[in-house]
């Protein structure tokens, strides 16, 4: 499991590359929606982390409909994506 919390991949790219996470067999990557929405972040995830599942989190209640809609547009490209849509939601991954 790799949880990036609120960290932006762009600001931590060198450190994340040095960790060689793609060699660790990451089962689940937890990432904030605002970072996952960036195409360059998704390229980094595909190339340098390669998780089996991507759990997108920190979706604000007042923007939930828009953000979830934007994320759902990526579901075909990222079938391994799981969207945490509700406050304190629990899922089995």
TIFILO-705127 format. One record per residue (C-alpha): residue in one letter; chain; x, y, z. Coordinates in pm, whole numbers. Example, Ala and Ser with C-alpha at 12.3 -4.5 7.8 and 13.67 -1.06 7.14 Angstrom:
% TIFILO-705127
<atom aa="A" ch="A" xx="1230" yy="-450" zz="780"/>
<atom aa="S" ch="A" xx="1367" yy="-106" zz="714"/>
//
This chain:
% TIFILO-705127
<atom aa="X" ch="A" xx="0" yy="0" zz="0"/>
<atom aa="X" ch="A" xx="124" yy="346" zz="-90"/>
<atom aa="X" ch="A" xx="-57" yy="649" zz="46"/>
<atom aa="X" ch="A" xx="58" yy="981" zz="-92"/>
<atom aa="X" ch="A" xx="-178" yy="1177" zz="134"/>
<atom aa="X" ch="A" xx="-188" yy="1538" zz="21"/>
<atom aa="X" ch="A" xx="156" yy="1524" zz="-140"/>
<atom aa="X" ch="A" xx="176" yy="1628" zz="-503"/>
<atom aa="X" ch="A" xx="367" yy="1390" zz="-726"/>
<atom aa="X" ch="A" xx="517" yy="1680" zz="-919"/>
<atom aa="X" ch="A" xx="675" yy="1817" zz="-599"/>
<atom aa="X" ch="A" xx="809" yy="1476" zz="-497"/>
<atom aa="X" ch="A" xx="894" yy="1314" zz="-829"/>
<atom aa="X" ch="A" xx="1267" yy="1266" zz="-766"/>
<atom aa="X" ch="A" xx="1213" yy="1103" zz="-427"/>
<atom aa="X" ch="A" xx="935" yy="880" zz="-560"/>
<atom aa="X" ch="A" xx="1152" yy="771" zz="-855"/>
<atom aa="X" ch="A" xx="1438" yy="689" zz="-618"/>
<atom aa="X" ch="A" xx="1207" yy="459" zz="-420"/>
<atom aa="X" ch="A" xx="1151" yy="248" zz="-734"/>
<atom aa="X" ch="A" xx="792" yy="182" zz="-634"/>
<atom aa="X" ch="A" xx="729" yy="2" zz="-964"/>
<atom aa="X" ch="A" xx="950" yy="-278" zz="-826"/>
<atom aa="X" ch="A" xx="756" yy="-301" zz="-498"/>
<atom aa="X" ch="A" xx="435" yy="-451" zz="-634"/>
<atom aa="X" ch="A" xx="210" yy="-180" zz="-493"/>
<atom aa="X" ch="A" xx="-135" yy="-328" zz="-440"/>
<atom aa="X" ch="A" xx="-318" yy="1" zz="-374"/>
<atom aa="X" ch="A" xx="-215" yy="361" zz="-434"/>
<atom aa="X" ch="A" xx="-412" yy="621" zz="-238"/>
<atom aa="X" ch="A" xx="-399" yy="959" zz="-407"/>
<atom aa="X" ch="A" xx="-584" yy="1290" zz="-375"/>
<atom aa="X" ch="A" xx="-824" yy="1361" zz="-660"/>
<atom aa="X" ch="A" xx="-666" yy="1698" zz="-742"/>
<atom aa="X" ch="A" xx="-336" yy="1529" zz="-821"/>
<atom aa="X" ch="A" xx="-484" yy="1229" zz="-1004"/>
<atom aa="X" ch="A" xx="-675" yy="1463" zz="-1238"/>
<atom aa="X" ch="A" xx="-346" yy="1593" zz="-1382"/>
<atom aa="X" ch="A" xx="-239" yy="1403" zz="-1696"/>
<atom aa="X" ch="A" xx="129" yy="1425" zz="-1600"/>
<atom aa="X" ch="A" xx="50" yy="1261" zz="-1264"/>
<atom aa="X" ch="A" xx="-127" yy="973" zz="-1435"/>
<atom aa="X" ch="A" xx="173" yy="925" zz="-1668"/>
<atom aa="X" ch="A" xx="401" yy="909" zz="-1362"/>
<atom aa="X" ch="A" xx="171" yy="659" zz="-1190"/>
<atom aa="X" ch="A" xx="160" yy="437" zz="-1500"/>
<atom aa="X" ch="A" xx="535" yy="448" zz="-1553"/>
<atom aa="X" ch="A" xx="685" yy="472" zz="-1204"/>
<atom aa="X" ch="A" xx="438" yy="323" zz="-955"/>
<atom aa="X" ch="A" xx="225" yy="72" zz="-1149"/>
<atom aa="X" ch="A" xx="-28" yy="-3" zz="-873"/>
<atom aa="X" ch="A" xx="-285" yy="-278" zz="-907"/>
<atom aa="X" ch="A" xx="-558" yy="-44" zz="-771"/>
<atom aa="X" ch="A" xx="-581" yy="334" zz="-750"/>
<atom aa="X" ch="A" xx="-795" yy="474" zz="-470"/>
<atom aa="X" ch="A" xx="-886" yy="837" zz="-540"/>
<atom aa="X" ch="A" xx="-974" yy="1030" zz="-226"/>
<atom aa="X" ch="A" xx="-1027" yy="1369" zz="-60"/>
<atom aa="X" ch="A" xx="-1326" yy="1462" zz="-274"/>
<atom aa="X" ch="A" xx="-1490" yy="1771" zz="-121"/>
<atom aa="X" ch="A" xx="-1858" yy="1737" zz="-37"/>
<atom aa="X" ch="A" xx="-1951" yy="2066" zz="-203"/>
<atom aa="X" ch="A" xx="-1784" yy="1964" zz="-532"/>
<atom aa="X" ch="A" xx="-1865" yy="1594" zz="-519"/>
<atom aa="X" ch="A" xx="-2092" yy="1577" zz="-825"/>
<atom aa="X" ch="A" xx="-1847" yy="1758" zz="-1055"/>
<atom aa="X" ch="A" xx="-1533" yy="1584" zz="-930"/>
<atom aa="X" ch="A" xx="-1687" yy="1236" zz="-938"/>
<atom aa="X" ch="A" xx="-1819" yy="1307" zz="-1288"/>
<atom aa="X" ch="A" xx="-1472" yy="1412" zz="-1404"/>
<atom aa="X" ch="A" xx="-1316" yy="1101" zz="-1248"/>
<atom aa="X" ch="A" xx="-1577" yy="869" zz="-1398"/>
<atom aa="X" ch="A" xx="-1469" yy="991" zz="-1743"/>
<atom aa="X" ch="A" xx="-1134" yy="822" zz="-1672"/>
<atom aa="X" ch="A" xx="-1282" yy="484" zz="-1575"/>
<atom aa="X" ch="A" xx="-1227" yy="325" zz="-1918"/>
<atom aa="X" ch="A" xx="-860" yy="428" zz="-1914"/>
<atom aa="X" ch="A" xx="-823" yy="333" zz="-1546"/>
<atom aa="X" ch="A" xx="-1046" yy="33" zz="-1470"/>
<atom aa="X" ch="A" xx="-835" yy="-25" zz="-1158"/>
<atom aa="X" ch="A" xx="-950" yy="311" zz="-1015"/>
<atom aa="X" ch="A" xx="-1174" yy="317" zz="-710"/>
<atom aa="X" ch="A" xx="-1337" yy="648" zz="-617"/>
<atom aa="X" ch="A" xx="-1399" yy="725" zz="-251"/>
<atom aa="X" ch="A" xx="-1717" yy="929" zz="-307"/>
<atom aa="X" ch="A" xx="-1854" yy="961" zz="45"/>
<atom aa="X" ch="A" xx="-1722" yy="1103" zz="370"/>
<atom aa="X" ch="A" xx="-1561" yy="829" zz="582"/>
<atom aa="X" ch="A" xx="-1646" yy="569" zz="316"/>
<atom aa="X" ch="A" xx="-1515" yy="218" zz="367"/>
<atom aa="X" ch="A" xx="-1437" yy="-20" zz="83"/>
<atom aa="X" ch="A" xx="-1271" yy="-357" zz="55"/>
<atom aa="X" ch="A" xx="-996" yy="-332" zz="-203"/>
//
